[in-house]
Structures are given as C-alpha cells and as structure tokens.
C-alpha cells in the first residue's frame, strides 16, 4: 500500500498549500482594506471654467488635476491655483 501513503501525503501537502494561500489572500485583503483613505479635496478648490478633469492625484503639498486637454493644474492645500502647465 505505498501508493496510498504517497496519495495521503500528496493530499496533505495540497491542503496545506491551499490553507497557506487562503491565509495569504486574507492577509493581503486586510492590508489593502485597512490602508488610509485618500485625502479630502480642499473645500475651496475651484476649477477654471474651461477645464474638464481627466485625473486627480495628491502630492505631499499639492492637489494635481490633469485636464482632458492635457493641462496640468497644481493646487495648493488651501485650494488656490498655484500653477497651470499647458499640455500638448
């Protein structure tokens, strides 16, 4: 009955691998879901009338908005427009 012994070890190893995989998935979910949320947009942030936002990102001291035309707008923490870099 050496075949059964080999099969029992194989099933045990596969079950242990599956359990470790489940623990890894649970750990990754826990880390991702407990991460801090995004910072809030400044309350006074006003986009110029000709700007349609395509993307928003947060830097240490800036809120960066990329427009549909490729312009990059840098806003200070208080929401004031600091710089506009023309796109394309």
Secondary structure, 3 states (H helix, E strand, C coil): CHHHHHHHHHHHHHHHHHHHHHHHHHHHHHHHHCCCCCCCCCCCCCCCCCCCEEEEEECCCCEEEEECCCCEEEECCCCCEEEEECCC
